[in-house]
C-alpha cells in the first residue's frame, strides 16, 4: 500500500474519496465536511474536537458498528460510514 | 486467563505503555540494559502525538510532511533502534484498557485491533516492571459555542495536518495559552490554511516574568529555544499576527462555527468589557495547556502531585513498586525532557546501574529541561483565582454554555443543580446533573466542572481506562482458549 493509493468510503450512501492511510475524519474533512454526528439531547451537530481519541465527539457508525472514533479509525476502501444519531430512550410516564 | 508472558528466568520483562518520545526512549534504554521489552501503543504508528505522521515504518515522508516535523532524524534513529533490537516486541493498535495491582506485580489488560472495532484480540501482561509513557491531551476551557463543529483543540489541528494532510478550515484562528499554539499555527499555514491570528491569554507581564527571568538558568536547553525561534521565524514568513492578553470568549454559527468573539483579558483572564470584536472564521483551534493521561497510573496506585501529574523521583520511579513513569504524564516539559526521562525510566526499570555515565548525563539533561517546564507554567498557566469568586475565565461562561460536551450539561444547569441539592461536591453534582458521566468519562469537562462549582476536584478514578465494548469485555474475562 502506498500513500498515493486512493480509498473510497460511503457516507450515508454517498461515495467519498480519500488517500490511503487517512483516518475517516481526515477523509471527511478533506471532502469539506465539518459535522457528521447529531447529539442525542439537543440534536446539535458535532464533528472533530480533540482529534486524538479522547472526547468521542466524532463517533460514527462504521460497517454496522456504532461509536467508532472517526479520528482514530483508518479509512479502508469500501467502508460503509453512517452519520450517527442515537435518540435518548423514551420516557414512559 | 493465561497471562501473555514468555518470561525467560533471570531476565526482567519491562512493558512500556506509549510509543511517543518518552516511551521509545524508555524501550531502547531498557533493552540496552538487558531487559526483555514489550512496547504497547494504541495508534497504528509509533511516534506519539509529537511525531504523529501518516507513513508506515518503511515509508519515507514527503518534503511537505517533513516540514511539519521537528527532530525527525531523532525519531528515525530511535524507532529503528527499538524495532531492530532482538529483545523488543512492538505491538501497535494495542489499547491498554485496564491495569490491576497484584501481589506479584502489575497486570495490564490489552485489546489489539482496529480502534473501536468488535472482536479485538485480548492480551494480558504480567511484567516485572511497567513504564507509563501515556502522554497528555489538550485541555480546553469551555466558552459559549465551543461545541460547534469547526471548533477544535489545537492538538486536533496538529494531528489532522500531520497524519491526514488536511487543514481543519481555510480561515482559522488559533487561541488559548502556551508555546504549543505557535507550532500549531505554523502547521496550519503549511497545509494551506489562512491563519488569521494567534491569541495568547497570558499578558505580556506574565510572559516576560516566565520566560525572561534569569535567562542563564535556561543554559543547556538551547534545543527548545531554537525550536521556538524557528516558529517565530515561521510566523514572520506567513505574517501571522500574535496577540497576547486575548481570548476567544464565544463562537457563533448555525450547525458550524462561522465567527468568534475575541476579547482582551485582565491578568486573571477575566474578559475586559468593551474590548470585544467579532472575526469571521470557518475553524478555530483552542487549547489552554495539557491534561496528563493518568488512568493507568491511578489504577496502579501511584502517588499524584498537587498539580495532578504522576509523582516521580530522579530515576522516574513512582511511589508504586514495579511502576515507572516518563514524559508528559509526569509534567509538561517538551520533547527533550521526555527523551531524557524515558531513558532514565527504561534504564532503571530494567535494573540498569544508576551511577553509569549515561545515567548521570540523562539526569543533568532532565534537570535542564525542567527549568523550561517551570517557565512554561509561570508564563502560560491558567490563573486559579480572580478578583471575584473563582478564576477570571468563568466570567465568559453564560448560563447556556455547554460544559459537559457528552451529556450536553450547561453551566446554568450545573449551578442550579448545586443550589438545589445544596452540594458543590463534584461527585454529587456529577450524579445529579450527569456532567462527566458521558462516553469521554469526564476527560473534557471535569476540571471545568470543579472550577465552576468552586470546589476542589476529586481525582477521577476510572477502573476502565478506555471505553471497551461489552462483547470484548466478556471475551477478555472469559476462559482463555
Interface residues (C-beta under 8 A of the other chain):
Chain A: X1 X2 X3 X19 X21 X22 X23 X25 X26 X27 X29 X30 X34 X35 X39 X40 X41 X42 X44 X45 X46 X47 X48 X49 X50 X51 X52 X53 X54 X55 X56 X57 X59 X62 X65 X67 X68 X69 X71 X72 X73 X74
Chain B: X42 X43 X44 X49 X54 X55 X56 X59 X114 X115 X116 X117 X118 X137 X138 X147 X148 X149 X150 X151 X152 X153 X155 X156 X157 X158 X159 X160 X163 X164 X165 X166 X167 X168 X169 X255 X256 X282 X283 X405 X406 X407 X408 X438 X439 X440 X443 X444 X467
